[in-house]
Amino acid sequence: MSVSENDTPESKDPWTENPLMNEKNMKDENNELWERELISNLAMGALKEQRRARRWGIFFKLLMVAYLAVFLIVLIPGAGSGLTSSKSHTAIIELRGVIADGSEASADKIVTSLRDAFEAEHVSGIIMRINSPGGSPVQSGYIYDEIKRLRGIYPDKRLYAVITDMCASGGYYIASAADEIYADKASIVGSIGVVMSGFGFVDGMEKLGVERRMLTAGESKGFLDPFSPLKDKDVSHIKSMLGNIHQQFIGVVKAGRGDRLKSDEALFSGLVWTGEQSVELGLVDGLGSASYVAREIIGQENIVDYTIKPDPLEQFAGKLGIVMAETLARITGVDAGTIR
């Protein structure tokens, strides 16, 4: 009996003969496919992450270049403005906020701005635009005295005070040194007075059972201490001091405004009025904005800002941080919100 070649042991498939080995092989193949797919996905993810990082890098580089360009423009005199100091123009100086040492409206900054404007060759007139609730009588006095001095040196250059929202107390102290004062009909003007305020906690300390221990050398060194009873002689002394400063204030206003002031003692009571009422009282000469005064009064509508600004590097660094934070918030969809 002959044996067929197909029936030889060598021709038999071991995988079909052994189901367990066949199942194991399929599992190995599936594992190998899964591993290849996992490696492929990881590689694609890494590639996408690299592309995303590259795009962010390009974005921040472009942002930095843009800010450097703006920074250079700020540093170049006259850049960013169609006006130059070689042409006739109206100088403007901004006095904003509380008048105090170290503030935006400090005497150092305002006086330097005034000197630059008065000394400039092609200035046809000067506008001091004021929006201030007042502040230090000393700082206000420095600015007032410098305006008077510069007006004496440059009699042909007239200075106009233009009130926007408010010109009260020390703000009006300074404005009264100008040749003329203009305001909006709804501006708040006046508050010619002096104030000193505080709090007293004596009764509260007694109720809490707290004992005040203050040691001084000098009988009145601790006067007006909020944790000690108020003494009549201390109050009398402070009122005398405030009265003296008030009389100084009244004196400079009368010297600056002269016969234009109406004879009304209420002017120096600390009250405020609208710009429209102030014209009738002689506190203000007329109604108008800075552009109106430049165009109609000075006759030169080209305006150049002579206000001393903060150091450009400080401005750049501060604004860069703010804008970058806002940009990131928009890109990532995170709302910065507001502090309440």
C-alpha positions, 0 to 999 in steps of 0.5 A, spaced: 500 500 500 502 506 497 503 512 502 501 519 498 505 525 499 499 529 502 499 524 508 506 525 510 507 527 517 511 533 514 505 536 510 501 537 516 500 544 519 501 544 526 497 550 528 491 547 525 493 540 529 494 545 535 488 550 537 492 552 543 498 554 539 493 558 534 490 562 539 496 564 542 499 566 535 493 570 534 494 574 541 501 575 539 499 578 532 494 583 536 499 585 541 504 587 536 499 591 532 497 594 538 504 596 540 505 599 533 499 603 533 501 606 540 508 607 538 505 611 532 500 615 536 505 617 541 510 619 535 504 623 532 502 626 538 509 628 540 510 631 533 503 635 534 506 638 540 512 640 537 508 644 532 504 647 537 510 649 541 513 652 535 507 656 533 507 659 540 514 661 540 513 664 533 507 668 536 511 671 542 517 673 538 512 677 533 509 680 540 516 682 543 518 685 536 512 689 536 513 691 543 520 693 541 518 697 535 513 701 539 518 702 545 523 705 540 517 709 537 516 712 544 523 714 545 524 717 539 522 725 540 516 727 536 515 720 533 507 718 533 505 725 532 504 729 526 506 735 529 513 737 531 516 743 535 519 746 529 512 749 527 508 754 531 503 750 536 499 750 542 502 747 548 498 743 553 500 740 560 495 735 563 494 736 571 490 730 573 489 727 580 491 728 587 496 733 587 501 730 592 509 729 592 511 723 588 504 723 584 502 724 577 500 731 579 506 733 583 510 739 583 516 737 580 513 734 574 508 740 573 513 745 574 518 741 569 513 741 564 511 748 565 518 750 564 519 746 558 513 749 555 514 756 556 522 756 554 520 752 547 521 757 541 515 756 537 509 755 542 504 760 541 500 759 548 499 754 553 494 750 556 494 747 563 488 742 563 486 740 570 482 735 572 483 734 580 480 734 587 486 738 590 491 735 594 497 738 598 497 746 599 505 746 599 505 742 592 499 747 589 503 753 592 510 751 588 506 750 582 502 757 583 509 760 584 512 757 578 506 760 574 507 767 576 514 767 575 514 764 568 509 769 566 513 774 568 519 772 564 515 770 558 509 776 558 508 774 551 506 767 552 499 767 555 497 761 560 490 758 560 487 753 565 482 749 562 477 745 567 474 738 565 471 734 570 473 737 576 478 743 579 477 743 586 481 746 592 488 745 590 486 745 583 483 751 583 489 754 587 493 753 581 488 755 576 487 762 579 495 763 577 493 763 569 491 768 565 484 766 564 480 760 566 475 756 562 471 750 564 465 746 561 458 748 563 457 742 568 465 742 571 465 742 578 469 748 581 471 751 587 472 748 594 476 754 596 477 752 603 482 747 608 480 741 611 483 736 616 479 730 618 480 724 623 476 719 627 476 718 635 476 711 638 476 713 646 469 710 647 470 704 643 476 703 647 472 704 654 467 699 652 472 694 650 476 695 656 482 697 652 487 701 656 491 707 652 499 707 653 502 713 650 509 716 652 511 723 650 516 728 651 513 734 650 506 736 652 503 736 646 507 731 642 501 726 642 495 731 640 489 729 636 491 722 638 485 718 636 485 714 642 485 719 647 480 724 649 480 731 644 483 737 648 480 744 647 487 747 646 489 742 641 482 743 637 483 751 637 491 750 635 489 746 629 483 751 627 488 757 627 493 753 623 487 751 618 485 758 618 492 761 616 492 756 610 485 758 608 487 766 608 493 764 604 488 760 599 484 766 599 489 771 598 492 767 592 485 767 589 484 774 590 491 776 587 490 771 581 482 773 579 482 780 581 476 784 580 473 778 576 471 775 582 464 777 585 463 780 592 461 774 595 463 771 601 460 764 600 466 763 594 471 762 600 466 757 604 468 751 601 462 750 597 463 748 589 459 750 583 458 748 576 462 751 570 456 755 568 455 758 575 462 759 576 462 764 570 457 768 573 461 768 580 467 770 576 471 764 578 471 762 571 472 767 565 468 762 560 466 756 557 470 751 553 474 745 552 482 745 550 481 745 543 476 751 543 481 755 547 487 753 542 483 754 536 479 760 538 483 764 543 490 762 542 489 761 534 493 755 534 489 749 533 495 744 533 497 742 540 503 738 543 503 735 549 509 737 554 506 733 560 512 730 563 511 722 562 513 716 566 520 713 564 518 710 557 522 703 560 517 703 566 511 704 561 513 699 556 514 694 562 508 695 565 504 695 559 507 689 556 505 685 562 498 687 562 497 686 554 501 679 555 496 677 560 490 679 556 492 676 550 493 669 553 486 670 557 483 671 550 487 665 547 486 660 552 479 662 553 480 664 560 476 670 562 480 674 567 474 677 570 474 683 575 475 684 582 469 686 586 
